[in-house]
Amino acid sequence: METVREAYSFACLSCGYGWEQAYDIEHHVARDGHVAFEYHANGVRVPSPLLKPTCPGCGGHTVRIMREGRVTVADQPWHHAPGFSAHAEPAGAPAAAPADAGEPRPRGRLARLWSRLTG
């Protein structure tokens, strides 16, 4: 029996919820000679996440599966639209003015990214 550890990122296309999960995958040779796989998440045997993943947020099955780390990277501040925060503020909270309100903004997505990287 061989055990491999793999992790995947998931994004629900119905509600927008994103999550990551690591799996211990055991490879067994069945009696008839075929290779069988068992998936374990947090020590519990689970169905293959690749067959019919279920969103823990809404229960939907329209889920995109990606390589590990994609959900974490998508939550970085430079992946959000300019002028908008990464997370919603409470109702009635004063809106923060952009730090460069008087300066012209670079045009285009790559130009904005480059200006943020070069400061």
Contacts in CASP RR format, 6 or more apart in sequence:
PFRMAT RR
TARGET T0000
AUTHOR 0000-0000-0000
METHOD contacts of the structure
MODEL  1
METVREAYSFACLSCGYGWEQAYDIEHHVARDGHVAFEYHANGVRVPSPL
LKPTCPGCGGHTVRIMREGRVTVADQPWHHAPGFSAHAEPAGAPAAAPAD
AGEPRPRGRLARLWSRLTG
1 26 0 8 1.000
1 27 0 8 1.000
1 28 0 8 1.000
2 26 0 8 1.000
2 27 0 8 1.000
3 24 0 8 1.000
3 25 0 8 1.000
3 26 0 8 1.000
3 27 0 8 1.000
4 24 0 8 1.000
4 25 0 8 1.000
4 27 0 8 1.000
5 22 0 8 1.000
5 23 0 8 1.000
5 24 0 8 1.000
5 25 0 8 1.000
6 22 0 8 1.000
6 23 0 8 1.000
6 25 0 8 1.000
6 68 0 8 1.000
7 20 0 8 1.000
7 21 0 8 1.000
7 22 0 8 1.000
7 23 0 8 1.000
7 68 0 8 1.000
7 69 0 8 1.000
8 20 0 8 1.000
8 21 0 8 1.000
8 23 0 8 1.000
8 49 0 8 1.000
8 65 0 8 1.000
8 66 0 8 1.000
8 67 0 8 1.000
8 68 0 8 1.000
9 18 0 8 1.000
9 19 0 8 1.000
9 20 0 8 1.000
9 65 0 8 1.000
9 66 0 8 1.000
9 67 0 8 1.000
9 68 0 8 1.000
9 69 0 8 1.000
9 70 0 8 1.000
9 71 0 8 1.000
9 72 0 8 1.000
10 18 0 8 1.000
10 19 0 8 1.000
10 20 0 8 1.000
10 21 0 8 1.000
10 49 0 8 1.000
10 53 0 8 1.000
10 55 0 8 1.000
10 63 0 8 1.000
10 64 0 8 1.000
10 65 0 8 1.000
10 66 0 8 1.000
10 71 0 8 1.000
11 17 0 8 1.000
11 18 0 8 1.000
11 63 0 8 1.000
11 64 0 8 1.000
11 66 0 8 1.000
11 70 0 8 1.000
11 71 0 8 1.000
11 74 0 8 1.000
12 18 0 8 1.000
12 55 0 8 1.000
12 57 0 8 1.000
12 58 0 8 1.000
12 60 0 8 1.000
12 62 0 8 1.000
12 63 0 8 1.000
12 64 0 8 1.000
13 62 0 8 1.000
13 63 0 8 1.000
13 64 0 8 1.000
14 55 0 8 1.000
14 58 0 8 1.000
14 60 0 8 1.000
14 62 0 8 1.000
15 55 0 8 1.000
15 57 0 8 1.000
15 58 0 8 1.000
15 60 0 8 1.000
17 55 0 8 1.000
17 56 0 8 1.000
17 57 0 8 1.000
17 58 0 8 1.000
18 71 0 8 1.000
19 56 0 8 1.000
19 71 0 8 1.000
20 68 0 8 1.000
20 69 0 8 1.000
20 71 0 8 1.000
20 72 0 8 1.000
21 41 0 8 1.000
21 49 0 8 1.000
22 41 0 8 1.000
22 68 0 8 1.000
23 39 0 8 1.000
23 40 0 8 1.000
23 41 0 8 1.000
23 46 0 8 1.000
23 49 0 8 1.000
24 39 0 8 1.000
24 40 0 8 1.000
24 41 0 8 1.000
24 43 0 8 1.000
25 37 0 8 1.000
25 38 0 8 1.000
25 39 0 8 1.000
25 40 0 8 1.000
26 37 0 8 1.000
26 38 0 8 1.000
26 40 0 8 1.000
27 35 0 8 1.000
27 36 0 8 1.000
27 37 0 8 1.000
28 35 0 8 1.000
28 36 0 8 1.000
28 37 0 8 1.000
28 38 0 8 1.000
29 35 0 8 1.000
29 36 0 8 1.000
30 36 0 8 1.000
37 48 0 8 1.000
38 45 0 8 1.000
39 45 0 8 1.000
39 46 0 8 1.000
39 47 0 8 1.000
39 48 0 8 1.000
39 49 0 8 1.000
40 46 0 8 1.000
41 49 0 8 1.000
49 65 0 8 1.000
50 65 0 8 1.000
52 61 0 8 1.000
53 61 0 8 1.000
53 63 0 8 1.000
53 65 0 8 1.000
54 60 0 8 1.000
54 61 0 8 1.000
54 63 0 8 1.000
55 61 0 8 1.000
55 63 0 8 1.000
73 79 0 8 1.000
75 86 0 8 1.000
77 86 0 8 1.000
78 113 0 8 1.000
78 116 0 8 1.000
80 86 0 8 1.000
82 105 0 8 1.000
82 112 0 8 1.000
83 98 0 8 1.000
85 96 0 8 1.000
89 95 0 8 1.000
105 112 0 8 1.000
106 112 0 8 1.000
106 114 0 8 1.000
106 115 0 8 1.000
END
